[in-house]
């Protein structure tokens, strides 16, 4: 009877808390404190970009509650959940206060006070988010929950890949400095999505060296979708670096990849020796052991003799000749991928340059694209 009364009270209190659909939730998120109250493991696997982990249950507590729900009853699971929740209530309120204060002191949001919007979500928008939303609302926070929870956000993510968005692809052989040109494009206010930056991987066998850990596939998809949505709202043409469908351990979502295959490619055509010098500078200081291991990983495609020769050059500190072998391999691989993209053969706009200078190539690109 006590549990039923508690549930009824909780239900009545929650009726006063606004549930937002995913579009309203995401529009409000930049001005709000977004709380993901799922377990740490769920959050670490993937989450809404910008959301802060404030778990109602630890991973072990979630397991205990779930087991009780399956093996005993819903009521017993709720009782156990309340036992875990009770001692944490004050801490949850104080953490939320601190997050709102941090938001208040954050530049453009300096006028925000305790009424800062607080957006709360769990997996399905059920009891976990409901319980914490009730507590924060009771204390006086301006609380909203996400209808359908993180599961609804994932549907929002998957729908992003088929939005009517136009893409311009910046292509070029390895060593052309495409990523630097893209970053400069972004600095000048052009819409850019840095796929390698989102994946924490430069795409080649050497792409993970010196990079932070790659996100999970699901987290990459979340980051990509929020970037697409940011520009899609304003119907802006988005610049993206030419990539294969796989960037290290990350796969580009098939619907997104299919659109990219039909998009125009602005191809930076820079001489081999210029690109070789660029790669020598860029990769010459990386750890030799990791470089050797990376070469070994592509030996089946590179060939036994070329693999051995490249490694010997590297061990002799002759980085340039090592990369001469590797660059020839990557040029062939890139050209094959470019020619295999459906419909792209007539959409390649060549931009000839005798330099890897970012400013020079950006000017050439802008003249081709906009004049």
Secondary structure, DSSP 4 states (H G I P E B T S, - for coil): -HHHHHHHHHHHHHTTSEEEPHHHHHHHHTTSEEEE-S-HHHHHH---TT-EE--SS-HHHHHHHHHHHHHT-HHHHHHHHHHHHHTTHHHHHHHHHHHHHHHHTSGGGTT--TT-EEEEE-SSSSHHHHHHHHHHHHHT-EEEEETTHHHHHHHHHHHHTTSS--EEEEEE-TTS-HHHHHHHHHHTT--EE-HHHHHT--SSTTTTTT-PPPPPHHHHHHHHHHHHHHHHTTTPPEEEE---SEETTEE--HHHHHHHHTS-EEEEEE-HHHHHHHHHHHHTTS-HHHHHHHHHHTHHHH-HHHHHHHHHHHHTT-HHHHHHHHHHHHHHHHHHHHHTSTT-TT-EEEEEES---HHHHHHHHHHHHH-
